[in-house]
Amino acid sequence: MKPPAQIRFDGWTLHTDSGELEKNGASLRLQSQPLAVLEELLARPGEVVTREQLVARLWPRGVVDFDTALNSAVRRLRTALGDHADAARYVETIPKRGYRFIGQLEQVADAHREAQVEAMAVTAGRMPWWAHWRAAVAVALAAAVWLLVATAGRVDQHGKGSADAGMSVEGPAPSIMPETYSRYILARHLMQRREEGDVSRSLEQFRLVVETAPQFAAGWAGLASAYWLETVEGRLPAEQGLPAVRTAAGRALELDPHHAEALVRLANYWSRSGRHETGVRLLDRAIASDPDHPLVLSMQASIEAVEGRLDDAIELQRRSVAADPLSRVSRHNLAAWLYLAGRVNEAHDVLLENQELYPSATDSYGLLSRTLILGRQFGPALSAAQSATEVDDRLQSLALAYFGLGQTAQAESSLREMLELPSMPDPVRVAEVYAYAGQPDLAFEWLRKAADAEERQWCVRTGCRQLATQSPFLAPLHSDPRWKSWTESARRQEVMPASSRSG
């Protein structure tokens, strides 16, 4: 029997005809196998669907290694839903038997009634905000750097909702016009998608939101986030961008003193301005106000990573991903902490999951290449490196891969090109290449550059020295007496990270 056109559960909507999975107005298209698994499970909610039944649905003509293939399909489905086998919310594993859907199915209004409702809204001259949003942002939700939709089931006049509603934002605040709220959602989408020019466009949208709805705290918090990203990514000079961050975040906190995003952005501002203790106090307030907010969780994860507690960082980042499974950068950060912890196979899998969700994104290819190099898969590593977005990322990965292959001339050519870039290369990246190539003296020479007075601010801004102490590519230096003194010096920098990647 053909499944219904729409199936809804726990805030998700599955469009069975197109294979799109939608939540909060953002959608992603499931591949055919994860889609088939989900349809089979939703057809029998609460019942065990055996592995044999799923294999028969997915591969009616048979498949050689069906265990591996089915495991992969279920894993990809869980990735799309932000679900985990160890703490399942939707897809429960029944050992040696199969799987069971344990979410909460919702009743769906019939298509005729839904069409009537929308037609009435259009006739009245006002399209419902969710329809406007779907038309305005037809592409899938993509990357953000910890910038996430307010943690609300239904927002109030401050843009803050119930604590247990996760990332769901179901509708506009009572005092916010639907058109304004639709613009707010569009601004959020642009900031999360993070394609070229998107943050600048989101900034303009947030400006229009707060002009139209000056009492909407979430609009001001989003504006603070947009200003923050424009500043740390270099599109706004600090003397212009940072005061704007402070003003917008401050306005949000006047309206809602407990707004987590605004507290984090004000913490970013003071940390970047050298008032690190003030930044820490504001972050503590954000944690107390909304400990499950994905932005708060990601900030905590970053700090735990910088301080060397990678297991804690990984757990916090997993929670952030679970809270917003459509955030590409949050998932990328999880891969980064796994990579630094030496769990390169897990990091590799998370990066592949991200590519399945967002195949057009290329900013994680450098990290993917380095996980492959550590696994001695040099051919695929070279291919991934060529696709890396950032020039220094690409050149470093190429140099490492070529050194791994023993192709010294090509490796030195890539390294030389990296050193000749117009802007100063990350000294830790260069040190990683020399360490991997078996040249410890040159590696330590570049590590010392991270401590030079003229370059210290660069490393304070990016947290490069603290995170370098955990780099897998610097492992060959650990037995050198110089390593201990360098790591002790690096860990004395008590700095809240404020890089574009972490914020």
Secondary structure as the mmCIF struct_conf table of DSSP 4:
data_model
#
loop_
_struct_conf.conf_type_id
_struct_conf.id
_struct_conf.beg_label_comp_id
_struct_conf.beg_label_asym_id
_struct_conf.beg_label_seq_id
_struct_conf.end_label_comp_id
_struct_conf.end_label_asym_id
_struct_conf.end_label_seq_id
HELX_LH_PP_P HELX_LH_PP_P1 LYS A 2 PRO A 4
BEND BEND1 ALA A 5 ALA A 5
STRN STRN1 GLN A 6 PHE A 9
TURN_TY1_P TURN_TY1_P1 ASP A 10 GLY A 11
STRN STRN2 TRP A 12 HIS A 15
TURN_TY1_P TURN_TY1_P2 THR A 16 GLY A 19
STRN STRN3 GLU A 20 LYS A 23
TURN_TY1_P TURN_TY1_P3 ASN A 24 GLY A 25
STRN STRN4 ALA A 26 ARG A 29
HELX_LH_PP_P HELX_LH_PP_P2 LEU A 30 GLN A 31
HELX_RH_AL_P HELX_RH_AL_P1 SER A 32 ALA A 43
BEND BEND2 ARG A 44 ARG A 44
TURN_TY1_P TURN_TY1_P4 PRO A 45 GLY A 46
BEND BEND3 GLU A 47 GLU A 47
STRN STRN5 VAL A 48 THR A 50
HELX_RH_AL_P HELX_RH_AL_P2 ARG A 51 LEU A 58
TURN_TY1_P TURN_TY1_P5 PRO A 60 ARG A 61
TURN_TY1_P TURN_TY1_P6 VAL A 64 ASP A 65
HELX_RH_AL_P HELX_RH_AL_P3 PHE A 66 LEU A 81
TURN_TY1_P TURN_TY1_P7 GLY A 82 GLY A 82
BEND BEND4 ALA A 85 ALA A 85
TURN_TY1_P TURN_TY1_P8 ASP A 86 ALA A 87
BEND BEND5 ARG A 89 TYR A 90
STRN STRN6 VAL A 91 ILE A 94
TURN_TY1_P TURN_TY1_P9 PRO A 95 ARG A 97
STRN STRN7 GLY A 98 PHE A 101
BEND BEND6 GLY A 103 GLY A 103
STRN STRN8 LEU A 105 GLU A 106
HELX_RH_AL_P HELX_RH_AL_P4 ALA A 111 THR A 123
TURN_TY1_P TURN_TY1_P10 ALA A 124 GLY A 125
HELX_RH_AL_P HELX_RH_AL_P5 TRP A 129 ALA A 136
TURN_TY1_P TURN_TY1_P11 VAL A 137 VAL A 137
BEND BEND7 VAL A 139 VAL A 139
HELX_LH_PP_P HELX_LH_PP_P3 ALA A 140 LEU A 141
BEND BEND8 VAL A 145 TRP A 146
BEND BEND9 THR A 151 THR A 151
BEND BEND10 GLY A 153 ARG A 154
TURN_TY1_P TURN_TY1_P12 GLN A 157 HIS A 158
BEND BEND11 GLY A 159 GLY A 159
TURN_TY1_P TURN_TY1_P13 ALA A 163 ASP A 164
BEND BEND12 ALA A 165 ALA A 165
TURN_TY1_P TURN_TY1_P14 GLY A 166 MET A 167
BEND BEND13 GLY A 171 GLY A 171
TURN_TY1_P TURN_TY1_P15 PRO A 174 SER A 175
BEND BEND14 ILE A 176 ILE A 176
HELX_RH_AL_P HELX_RH_AL_P6 PRO A 178 ARG A 193
TURN_TY1_P TURN_TY1_P16 GLU A 196 GLY A 197
HELX_RH_AL_P HELX_RH_AL_P7 ASP A 198 THR A 212
TURN_TY1_P TURN_TY1_P17 PRO A 214 GLN A 215
HELX_RH_AL_P HELX_RH_AL_P8 ALA A 217 VAL A 232
TURN_TY1_P TURN_TY1_P18 GLU A 233 GLY A 234
BEND BEND15 ARG A 235 LEU A 236
HELX_RH_AL_P HELX_RH_AL_P9 ALA A 238 LEU A 255
TURN_TY1_P TURN_TY1_P19 PRO A 257 HIS A 258
HELX_RH_AL_P HELX_RH_AL_P10 ALA A 260 ARG A 272
TURN_TY1_P TURN_TY1_P20 SER A 273 GLY A 274
HELX_RH_AL_P HELX_RH_AL_P11 HIS A 276 SER A 289
TURN_TY1_P TURN_TY1_P21 PRO A 291 ASP A 292
HELX_RH_AL_P HELX_RH_AL_P12 PRO A 294 VAL A 306
TURN_TY1_P TURN_TY1_P22 GLU A 307 GLY A 308
HELX_RH_AL_P HELX_RH_AL_P13 LEU A 310 ALA A 323
TURN_TY1_P TURN_TY1_P23 PRO A 325 LEU A 326
HELX_RH_AL_P HELX_RH_AL_P14 ARG A 328 LEU A 340
TURN_TY1_P TURN_TY1_P24 ALA A 341 GLY A 342
HELX_RH_AL_P HELX_RH_AL_P15 VAL A 344 LEU A 357
TURN_TY1_P TURN_TY1_P25 PRO A 359 SER A 360
TURN_TY1_P TURN_TY1_P26 ASP A 363 SER A 364
HELX_RH_AL_P HELX_RH_AL_P16 TYR A 365 LEU A 374
TURN_TY1_P TURN_TY1_P27 GLY A 375 ARG A 376
HELX_RH_AL_P HELX_RH_AL_P17 PHE A 378 GLN A 386
TURN_TY1_P TURN_TY1_P28 SER A 387 SER A 387
BEND BEND16 THR A 389 GLU A 390
HELX_RH_AL_P HELX_RH_AL_P18 VAL A 391 LEU A 405
TURN_TY1_P TURN_TY1_P29 GLY A 406 GLY A 406
HELX_RH_AL_P HELX_RH_AL_P19 THR A 408 LEU A 419
TURN_TY1_P TURN_TY1_P30 GLU A 420 GLU A 420
BEND BEND17 LEU A 421 SER A 423
HELX_LH_PP_P HELX_LH_PP_P4 MET A 424 ASP A 426
HELX_RH_AL_P HELX_RH_AL_P20 PRO A 427 TYR A 436
TURN_TY1_P TURN_TY1_P31 ALA A 437 GLY A 438
HELX_RH_AL_P HELX_RH_AL_P21 PRO A 440 LYS A 449
TURN_TY1_P TURN_TY1_P32 ALA A 450 ALA A 451
BEND BEND18 ASP A 452 ASP A 452
HELX_RH_AL_P HELX_RH_AL_P22 ALA A 453 THR A 462
TURN_TY1_P TURN_TY1_P33 GLY A 463 GLY A 463
HELX_RH_AL_P HELX_RH_AL_P23 CYS A 464 ALA A 468
TURN_TY1_P TURN_TY1_P34 THR A 469 GLN A 470
HELX_RH_3T_P HELX_RH_3T_P1 PRO A 472 LEU A 477
TURN_TY1_P TURN_TY1_P35 HIS A 478 SER A 479
BEND BEND19 ASP A 480 ASP A 480
HELX_RH_AL_P HELX_RH_AL_P24 PRO A 481 ARG A 491
TURN_TY1_P TURN_TY1_P36 ARG A 492 ARG A 492
BEND BEND20 SER A 500 SER A 500
TURN_TY1_P TURN_TY1_P37 ARG A 501 SER A 502
#
